[in-house]
Amino acid sequence: MKLKFCGAAGTTTGSQHLLEVNGSRILLDCGLYQGHRMDTWERNQNFIFDPATLDAVVLSHAHIDHSGNLPNLCKQGFRGNIYATFATRDLCSIMLPDSARIQTYDVKWINKRRKRNGDPQIEPLYDEMDAERCLRQFVNIGYERPMPIANGVTLSFIDAGHILGSAQVVLDITEGDRHRRLLFSGDVGRGTNELLRDPVLADDVDILLMESTYGGREHELPTQANERIEGVINRTLEKRGKVIIPAFAVERTQQLIYVLHELTEAGRIPEVPIWVDSPLAVSATEIFRIHPECFNEEVYNFLFEKRNPFGFEGLRLIRSVSESKALNASDESGIIISASGMCEAGRILHHLRNNIEDPKNTILFVGYCAENTLGWKIRNHWEEVNIFGEPFKLNANVEILDSFSGHADHSELLHYFDGTGGRKEKVWLVHGEPDRSQALAEALRARHDGEISVAKWKETVEF
């Protein structure tokens, strides 16, 4: 059995791990890498394996850093099945075409500058037709429904509690007369999520690939988060400013809508306009409504006994470009939620460009931003940042609420690790910046006598 770390090793994006067993080649996730623009394009364009030689892909969840390079993979020759949960496939049906549109737009803008500089033109990784064709290869599996996917390999999905449809990947593997269980955590949810069920803990784990995004870091308690977001909103609105929230279109936006709904109903924040300016987020919210199997008991009951938890007076969902432009031109005070969460693409860039230099406004981050992204620079209070190639002064107030993160923090990751049963003879930490992975590795070594390693990009391990 061999495992090659093809992405999300030494970084948090571009999740790809290639497993070779019994003559089959199985790719765990196929995400887009995000970082410096040209480095990003080169790395995403060129796989470090031949896509045509893969037998199957197993997808943990729909976030673009885990699913976003699937259309390119199929475009370059992959013809096998892509195994995912039902909700993951539905989310990918809107997220992958959206990714294609964003790439087309970005490449058009980049090529204008490259033409002026005499540089060769580049092309998007894939287009919307490639995304649609890729979706034909999806095979949907419900949670805890074992399915053979290769010689001696049976797949089961268990709930990861991270986003709608997110799963931990359990592979029961038989080689000759030996049986072992491999668990790929995907992205581990925090538990006690406003919307979703808690992560399910696997048993009898021999080999573990585990995320480490927040190794060495702790989140705020959820109760403190609601108090802080209440304070941030009220202070900004008192100045007649805007609260700009870069948020991932899937999960974070719906979680925010639910929390803002509760705060408004309780009278803890004023009844001001709350705009969701993201066609993808609007579509994702509609998908949330048709997957009650993913909700925790409170939201499940709310959905069936009362009313729509993702709709209330004051909430304004924006799809059209004309409405988005009108919002950008408006001086009206309120709350704007827009994608993407890392501020690398999407309509959030226009809202930042128009509001980042006004000290009355607040930019509120509620999720992780990978190193060198625009969101990371703003979170780290750079005095000046480039947006659409032009410099802007960062005068707006910046607030960070990591408790809204869908990722387990350090203590929660340790709790998750302790709760997964079995020998866990080999553990590799993935999906983390080097210092985060190392911090978690040290903590795990203090409580576990098995082998704990931090995965390295392009490294191949045999076991």
C-alpha positions in Angstrom: 0.0 0.0 0.0 1.3 3.4 -1.0 0.2 7.0 -0.2 1.4 10.1 -2.1 0.6 13.5 -0.7 -0.3 15.6 -3.8 -1.8 18.6 -2.1 -2.8 20.1 1.3 0.6 19.0 2.7 2.5 21.9 4.2 -0.5 24.1 3.3 -4.3 24.2 3.8 -5.4 24.2 0.2 -5.4 21.9 -2.8 -6.4 18.7 -0.9 -5.2 15.6 -2.9 -3.9 12.3 -1.6 -3.2 9.3 -3.9 -3.7 5.8 -2.4 -2.3 2.8 -4.3 -3.6 -0.6 -3.1 -4.1 -4.0 -4.8 -3.3 -2.5 -8.2 -5.9 0.3 -7.9 -5.2 4.0 -7.7 -7.7 6.0 -5.6 -7.5 9.8 -5.2 -8.8 11.2 -1.9 -10.2 14.7 -2.8 -9.2 16.9 -5.8 -9.1 20.4 -4.6 -7.8 23.7 -6.0 -4.6 25.1 -4.5 -4.8 28.8 -3.6 -1.8 31.1 -3.2 0.2 33.5 -5.4 -1.6 33.9 -8.6 0.8 32.4 -11.2 2.1 29.8 -8.8 -1.5 28.8 -8.2 -2.3 28.5 -11.9 0.8 26.3 -12.6 0.2 24.0 -9.7 -3.5 23.5 -10.4 -2.9 23.0 -14.1 -0.2 20.3 -13.7 -1.1 17.2 -11.7 1.8 15.2 -10.2 0.2 12.0 -11.4 -1.5 11.0 -14.7 -5.3 11.5 -14.2 -6.0 8.8 -16.8 -4.4 6.1 -14.6 -6.8 6.7 -11.6 -9.5 4.2 -10.9 -11.7 6.3 -8.6 -11.9 9.5 -6.6 -13.4 9.8 -3.2 -14.6 13.3 -2.3 -14.9 14.3 1.4 -16.9 17.5 0.8 -17.7 20.3 -1.6 -15.4 23.1 -0.6 -13.4 24.2 -3.6 -10.0 23.5 -1.9 -11.2 19.8 -1.8 -13.4 19.5 -5.0 -12.4 22.4 -7.2 -10.0 20.7 -9.6 -12.3 17.8 -10.4 -13.4 19.2 -13.8 -9.7 19.6 -14.8 -9.0 16.1 -13.7 -11.8 14.7 -15.9 -10.7 17.0 -18.7 -7.2 15.5 -18.6 -8.4 11.9 -18.9 -10.0 10.6 -15.6 -12.9 8.4 -16.5 -13.8 6.6 -13.2 -16.4 7.2 -10.5 -16.4 10.2 -8.1 -17.9 9.0 -4.8 -19.6 11.6 -2.7 -22.6 12.1 -0.4 -25.9 13.3 -1.9 -25.5 16.8 -0.5 -21.9 17.1 -1.6 -22.9 16.3 -5.2 -25.7 18.9 -5.1 -23.4 21.6 -3.8 -20.8 20.7 -6.4 -23.5 21.1 -9.1 -23.4 24.9 -8.3 -19.9 25.4 -7.0 -17.9 23.8 -9.8 -19.7 25.8 -12.6 -19.3 28.9 -10.4 -15.6 28.2 -10.1 -15.4 27.9 -13.9 -17.1 31.3 -14.3 -14.7 33.0 -11.8 -11.7 31.5 -13.6 -12.9 32.7 -17.0 -13.4 36.2 -15.6 -10.1 36.3 -13.8 -8.1 35.0 -16.8 -9.7 37.6 -19.1 -8.5 40.3 -16.7 -5.0 38.8 -16.3 -4.6 38.4 -20.0 -5.2 42.1 -20.6 -2.2 42.9 -18.4 -0.2 40.0 -19.9 -0.9 41.3 -23.4 0.3 44.8 -22.4 3.5 43.3 -21.0 4.0 41.1 -24.1 3.5 37.9 -22.0 1.8 34.8 -23.5 -1.9 34.4 -22.9 -3.2 31.8 -20.4 -6.5 29.8 -20.4 -8.8 28.8 -17.5 -8.2 25.4 -16.0 -11.7 24.4 -17.2 -15.0 25.9 -18.4 -18.6 25.4 -17.4 -19.1 22.6 -19.9 -16.1 20.7 -18.3 -17.8 21.2 -14.9 -21.1 19.8 -16.2 -19.4 16.8 -17.7 -17.5 16.1 -14.5 -20.8 15.9 -12.6 -21.9 12.9 -14.7 -19.2 10.8 -13.0 -20.5 11.3 -9.5 -21.9 8.3 -7.6 -23.8 9.3 -4.5 -23.6 7.3 -1.2 -25.5 8.0 2.0 -23.8 8.1 5.4 -22.9 4.7 6.8 -23.8 2.8 3.6 -20.7 0.6 2.8 -19.8 0.2 -0.9 -17.0 -1.7 -2.6 -15.1 0.7 -4.8 -12.0 -1.3 -5.8 -10.4 -4.7 -5.3 -10.3 -5.3 -1.6 -11.5 -1.7 -0.8 -14.9 -0.9 0.8 -15.8 2.8 1.3 -18.1 4.2 4.0 -18.9 7.9 4.7 -19.5 9.1 8.2 -20.6 12.6 9.1 -17.8 15.1 9.6 -20.0 18.0 10.8 -18.0 20.5 8.8 -20.4 21.7 6.0 -23.5 20.3 4.5 -22.8 16.7 3.3 -19.2 16.7 4.6 -17.9 13.3 5.3 -15.0 11.4 6.9 -13.7 8.7 4.5 -13.5 5.2 6.0 -11.7 2.7 3.8 -11.8 -0.9 4.9 -8.8 -2.5 3.0 -7.9 -6.2 2.6 -4.5 -7.0 1.2 -3.9 -10.7 1.1 -4.9 -12.1 4.5 -4.5 -8.7 6.3 -7.3 -6.3 7.0 -6.7 -2.6 7.9 -9.0 0.4 8.3 -7.8 3.8 6.9 -9.6 7.0 8.0 -9.3 10.2 6.1 -10.8 12.9 8.4 -11.5 15.4 5.6 -12.2 18.6 7.5 -13.4 18.0 11.0 -16.3 20.1 12.3 -16.3 21.6 15.8 -19.4 20.0 17.1 -22.3 22.0 18.6 -22.7 23.7 15.3 -25.7 26.0 14.9 -26.9 23.9 11.9 -25.2 20.6 11.6 -24.8 17.3 13.5 -21.7 16.6 15.5 -18.9 14.7 13.8 -19.3 10.9 14.1 -16.3 9.1 15.8 -14.9 6.2 13.8 -13.7 2.9 15.5 -11.0 0.4 14.7 -8.7 2.9 12.9 -5.3 1.6 11.9 -4.1 4.4 9.6 -5.2 8.0 10.0 -4.9 11.0 7.6 -6.0 13.9 9.8 -6.5 17.6 9.2 -4.5 20.1 11.3 -5.7 23.5 10.2 -6.0 24.9 13.7 -3.3 23.0 15.5 -2.0 25.0 18.4 -4.9 27.5 18.2 -8.1 27.7 20.1 -11.4 29.3 19.1 -13.7 31.4 21.1 -16.7 29.8 22.7 -19.8 30.0 20.6 -21.6 32.1 23.3 -18.8 34.6 23.2 -19.0 34.7 19.4 -22.6 35.8 19.4 -21.9 38.5 21.9 -18.9 39.7 19.9 -20.8 39.8 16.6 -23.6 41.7 18.3 -21.1 44.2 19.6 -19.3 44.6 16.2 -22.6 45.1 14.4 -24.0 47.6 16.9 -20.7 49.7 17.1 -20.5 49.9 13.3 -24.2 50.8 12.8 -23.9 53.5 15.4 -21.4 55.2 13.1 -23.8 54.6 10.2 -21.2 52.3 8.6 -21.4 49.0 6.9 -20.3 45.6 8.2 -18.7 43.7 5.3 -18.4 40.0 5.9 -16.3 37.9 3.5 -17.9 34.4 3.9 -17.7 31.2 2.1 -20.9 30.7 0.1 -21.5 27.3 1.5 -22.1 26.7 5.3 -20.6 30.0 6.7 -23.2 32.1 4.9 -26.1 29.9 6.0 -24.7 29.8 9.6 -24.5 33.6 9.6 -28.0 33.9 8.3 -29.3 31.7 11.1 -27.4 33.5 13.8 -28.4 37.0 12.5 -32.0 35.8 12.4 -31.8 34.8 16.1 -30.1 38.1 17.1 -32.6 40.2 15.2 -35.6 38.3 16.6 -34.2 38.8 20.2 -33.8 42.5 19.6 -30.0 42.3 20.2 -29.2 44.0 16.9 -31.3 46.6 15.0 -33.6 45.5 12.1 -31.3 46.7 9.3 -30.9 45.3 5.8 -28.8 42.1 5.6 -27.7 41.6 2.0 -26.4 38.3 0.8 -24.6 39.3 -2.4 -23.6 36.0 -4.0 -25.5 34.0 -6.5 -23.7 30.9 -5.3 -24.7 31.6 -1.7 -28.3 32.1 -2.7 -28.3 28.8 -4.6 -26.5 27.0 -1.8 -29.1 28.2 0.7 -31.8 26.7 -1.4 -29.9 23.4 -1.4 -29.6 23.5 2.4 -33.4 23.4 2.6 -33.6 20.0 0.8 -31.1 18.2 2.9 -32.6 18.0 6.4 -30.7 14.7 7.0 -27.6 16.9 7.7 -29.2 19.2 10.3 -28.9 18.9 14.1 -32.1 18.2 16.0 -32.9 21.8 16.8 -32.7 23.0 13.2 -34.4 19.8 11.9 -37.4 20.5 14.2 -37.4 24.2 13.3 -37.6 23.3 9.7 -40.5 21.0 10.0 -42.5 22.5 12.9 -42.1 26.3 12.4 -40.7 28.0 9.3 -37.7 28.5 7.0 -34.6 29.0 9.2 -32.8 30.7 6.2 -35.3 33.4 5.4 -36.7 36.4 7.4 -37.8 40.0 7.0 -34.8 42.2 6.3 -32.9 39.5 4.5 -32.2 40.4 0.9 -30.8 37.8 -1.4 -29.0 39.2 -4.5 -28.4 37.3 -7.6 -28.3 39.8 -10.5 -25.3 42.0 -11.4 -27.5 45.1 -11.6 -28.6 44.6 -8.0 -25.1 44.0 -6.9 -23.9 47.2 -8.6 -26.7 49.2 -7.0 -25.7 47.9 -3.6 -22.1 48.9 -4.2 -23.3 52.4 -5.1 -25.5 52.7 -2.0 -24.6 54.6 1.1 -27.2 52.8 3.2 -25.9 51.3 6.5 -26.3 47.6 6.9 -24.7 44.2 6.8 -23.2 42.7 3.5 -22.3 39.0 3.3 -20.4 38.1 0.1 -18.1 35.4 -1.2 -15.4 34.4 -1.3 -14.3 34.0 2.3 -10.6 34.3 1.4 -11.3 37.5 -0.7 -9.6 35.9 -3.7 -12.5 36.2 -6.1 -16.2 37.0 -6.4 -18.3 40.1 -5.5 -16.6 40.6 -2.2 -13.7 42.2 -4.0 -16.0 45.0 -5.2 -17.4 45.6 -1.7 -13.9 45.7 -0.3 -12.7 48.1 -3.0 -15.6 50.5 -2.2 -15.5 50.3 1.6 -12.0 49.4 2.8 -10.7 53.0 3.0 -13.7 54.3 5.1 -13.0 54.1 8.9 -16.8 54.0 9.6 -16.9 50.5 8.1 -15.9 47.1 9.6 -14.6 44.1 7.8 -15.6 41.0 9.8 -13.8 37.7 9.1 -15.6 34.6 10.3 -13.4 31.9 8.8 -10.0 30.8 7.8 -7.8 32.6 5.2 -4.9 30.8 3.7 -1.5 32.5 3.7 -0.9 35.1 1.0 -4.5 35.5 0.1 -6.1 39.0 0.2 -8.2 38.0 3.2 -5.0 36.9 5.1 -3.4 40.3 4.3 -6.4 42.2 5.6 -6.6 40.0 8.7 -3.0 40.8 9.4 -3.6 44.5 9.1 -1.5 45.3 6.1 -1.5 49.1 5.7 -2.1 48.8 2.0 -3.5 45.9 -0.2 -4.0 45.5 -3.9 -7.6 44.9 -5.2 -8.0 44.4 -8.9 -4.4 45.4 -9.3 -4.8 48.8 -7.6 -3.5 49.8 -4.1 -6.0 50.6 -1.4 -5.4 51.9 2.2 -6.8 49.7 4.9 -8.7 52.2 7.0 -11.7 50.1 7.9 -11.9 48.4 11.2 -10.9 44.7 11.0 -12.5 42.1 13.4 -11.9 38.3 13.5 -14.4 35.7 14.8 -12.7 32.4 14.3 -15.4 30.7 16.5 -17.5 30.7 13.3 -14.9 28.5 11.7 -16.2 25.1 10.5 -12.8 23.6 11.5 -12.2 22.0 14.9 -9.6 23.9 17.0 -6.6 22.4 18.8 -8.5 21.0 21.8 -11.3 19.8 19.6 -8.9 18.0 17.3 -7.3 16.3 20.3 -10.8 15.3 21.5 -11.6 14.0 18.0 -8.3 12.0 17.9 -8.9 10.5 21.3 -12.5 9.5 20.3 -11.5 7.6 17.2 -10.9 4.0 18.3 -8.3 1.5 17.2 -4.5 1.2 17.2 -3.8 4.2 14.9 -0.4 2.8 14.2 0.4 5.4 11.6 -0.9 9.0 11.6 -0.2 11.7 9.0 -1.2 15.3 9.5 -2.4 17.1 6.4 -4.3 20.3 5.6 -2.3 22.7 7.8 0.4 25.4 7.6 3.7 23.9 8.8 3.6 25.5 12.3 0.0 24.4 12.9 0.7 20.8 11.8 3.8 20.7 14.0 2.0 22.0 17.0 -0.7 19.3 16.7 1.9 16.6 16.1 3.8 17.5 19.3 0.6 17.4 21.3 -0.4 14.0 19.8 3.1 12.5 20.4 2.6 13.4 24.1 -0.5 11.2 24.3 0.0 8.5 21.7 2.8 6.0 21.2 2.1 5.3 17.5 3.9 7.0 14.6 2.9 10.7 14.1 4.2 12.4 11.0 3.6 15.7 9.2 2.9 15.1 5.5 5.2 16.6 2.9 4.1 17.7 -0.5 5.0 15.1 -3.2 6.2 12.7 -0.6 5.3 9.0 -1.1 5.0 6.7 1.9 4.7 2.9 1.8 3.2 0.8 4.5 
